[in-house]
Structure formats: C-alpha cells, structure tokens
Amino acid sequence: MKNMKLRLKQLRGQKGLSQKEMAKILNLSTSSIGMYEQGRRLPTYDTLIRYAQLFDVSLDYLITGKE
C-alpha cells in the first residue's frame, strides 16, 4: 500500500488535475485526496474503483503496481 499513494498522485498529475479538481470528479473532499496521496488514509474499495475507472487502470495496478 505504501506505493499506492505515489501511483494515485502520479495518475492525477498525468491528467493535469489538481487535488481540488480530482475531489470534485470523485465527489470527495480535497483533504481526502491529499490524505490518500500522503498515505495518511486508505481509499475505500468504492473510491479505488472510481479511480480505476477514471484513469482506465486495473485495481491490481492501483494497489500493487502490477498490470
């Protein structure tokens, strides 16, 4: 899970989205996005699914980094 925070931040950056924009798209608070990216909180399963759909990646990739 340690590197998941880096993947979440990297994917957001590749789309050119701010944390605030990301929060709006996922219907979350900006602080939640920041906490996920800092590793201070883990996203729920539902949130991970929304990330995967938005970035067109698998849940495996988000969690483990493997395709």
Buried (B, 14 or more C-beta within 10 A) or exposed (E): EEEBBEBBBEBBEEEEBEBEBBBBBBEBEBEBBBBBBEBEBBBEEEBBEBBBEBBEBEEEBBBEEEE
